Amino acid sequence: MTSEPLQIARSCPYAPPAQHVEMRDNGGIARVRLPNGQEAWALSRMDHLRAMMTDPRFSSDRDHPHYPSFRAGAVPSSTGGSRKILINMDPPEHGPARRAITGEFTVRRVAELRPRIQEIVDELIDAMLAGPQPVDLVRAFSLPVPSLVICQMLGVPYADHDFFQAHTATLVNRDTPPDELQETMKALWVYLAELVHGKIREPGDDVLSRQLADGADPEDVVALALLLLVAGHETTANMISLGVLALLERPEQLAALLADPSRTPMAVEELLRYFTIAEYGNSRVAMDDVELAGTTIRAGEAVVSLSNTADHDPEIFPDADRLKLDRGARNHLAFGYGRHQCLGQNLARLELEIVFSTLFRRVPSLRLAVPAGELPFKNDAEIYGVHRLPVTWDA
């Protein structure tokens, strides 16, 4: 079967690439060629993606030589140490490793963080209002919110947040050379290893200390810390920026949301569906021959998920290309599906609810400081977002 180059960049910030939509509407399974020349299958229908993500014959091991890569050159190892990150694990090792940390992210445990998250959001808004205008919302607000939250959860000194932001930006940049990626992960691993061993000597009231107290191997705790720091701050930061942009461009929907703040959780779900920023995060490699919707995917073949396209399927979500804050649908793929569904989804939802309900209430005149068409969007394969969001307001 012939393949065509897979388009990575979204031509419109609010819609999947036209090529992906065409694939979805023509059966949902297509042979494609990734930017590094690797051949893969692209899945773009909700039912196909869910079937693939729950089938144990598809592996999440990103160190597998045939795992789909969007980078030129070899795929670097999962960490700078000897342990795999949770998202790279397959059964049987995945189940026990996930169960060991799930309790830290239950709805009840996350709800206990609400007062501190509210405090963080208010402090950042205070600082923004006290400074000069315009301000880049990405640097002043979107990135610091999840950084402060996850650093507090893990017991990481916030003084080191610039280090983490710089290194995670390198990790999610598709154009970063493999050797630089490897060095970045090693630097993070070394830092976190020192942090974890410090907590062995002096435990604190944080996730890492509790994992160690429960008998977890220190290297496994380092791998977990790396995952939570990277996954817990870049993705949420981009959702904050894109959500603010979408609401500013739809003043009538924003006004309705402000008039009834109880609708905020529903609005968050719609924003998550609408952007699905970690579009390719659910990619896999087949470990056996698998027949999916009449197509045989051979052992060793790569499978790429087009989750954003599935989340814009009009058969699943009527009028899917329109942002409807009262849609009320939670059956999207923004957090993945199956055994690798995002561990921190409850935390992300809470952060977004507090951010959107607080920012526009406290800064009702918030507006873009440049035309939306001038904004630089991120089109990396791993995470979609906006690099810079200049805003201003009435003093």
Protein Blocks (a to p, Z undefined) as FASTA:
>chain_A
ZZddddfbdfbfkbccfklmmmmmnnopacdddfkopacdddfbfklmmmmmmmmkbcfb
fkbfklccfbecjdddfblblbdcfklpccfklmmmmmmmmmmmgfklmmmmmmmmmmmm
mmmmmmmmmmccdddfklmmmmmmmmmmmmmmnopafklmmmmmmmmmmmmmmklcfklm
mmmmmmmmmmmmmmmmmmmmmccddfklmmmmnopafklmmmmmmmmmmmmmmmmmmmmm
mmmmmmmmmmmlmmmmmmmmmlmmmmmmmmmmmnommlmlmgccdfbdcdeehiacdehi
acdddfklmmmcfklmghklpccfknopakbcknogajllcfklmmmmmmmmmmmmmmmm
mmmmgccfbdfklpccdfbfkbgcdfbdcddddZZ
